[in-house]
Amino acid sequence: MGCMNTIFLALVATVIAKEAFAAQHVVGGSQGWDQSTNLKSWASGQTFKVGDKLVFKYSSLHSVVELGSESEYKNCNINSPVNSLSTGNDVVKLDKAGTRYFTCGTLGHCSQGMKMKITTVKGNTISPTSSPLLSPSPSPSPSLLSPSSSSSSPTITTPDASSASQCFTSIVFIVALSVTIIISFF
């Protein structure tokens, strides 16, 4: 029975960790889903992974319409949407890899640029915006070995917020899994 409890708790911890690794993208950033937001630019700066969520925040002047094809997107044809949302705080889960198309359903907003196309990649893909902590160096140079050497030194960069969040989530997951295993022994 104790083994079954351990397996069950490990599965629960895995599900929780998977959700914790998913990113929430507030569409349009601080401006939200609005005509004044450059949605194309915003989307191009994001990496969307399977499991992530899009959060659409907007006023009652707008809505969210998901379109089924590139043609509908380019022509702002909202006559047969895949999905329509209108709460002002909608969440869309990115459940598979591929391209998705979103626009505002208010007359004229799509043609004025209130639309975006996103491409979702598999969850284990590394984000192009994440950076290493140290720049690559082929081998240790004398400048790294002595403090009085020339100006050549490694470039230190800070990880992006997503990497820090994933690191924290990994630590929480490991601690939770450890506690689960320890509890199963009693």
PyMOL commands that set and color helices and strands:
alter all, ss='L'
color gray80, all
select helices_A, chain A and resi 2-21+29-31+39-44+70-75+142-145+161-184
alter helices_A, ss='H'
color red, helices_A
select strands_A, chain A and resi 24-26+48-49+53-57+64-67+83-85+89-93+98-103+115-121
alter strands_A, ss='S'
color yellow, strands_A
deselect
rebuild
show_as cartoon
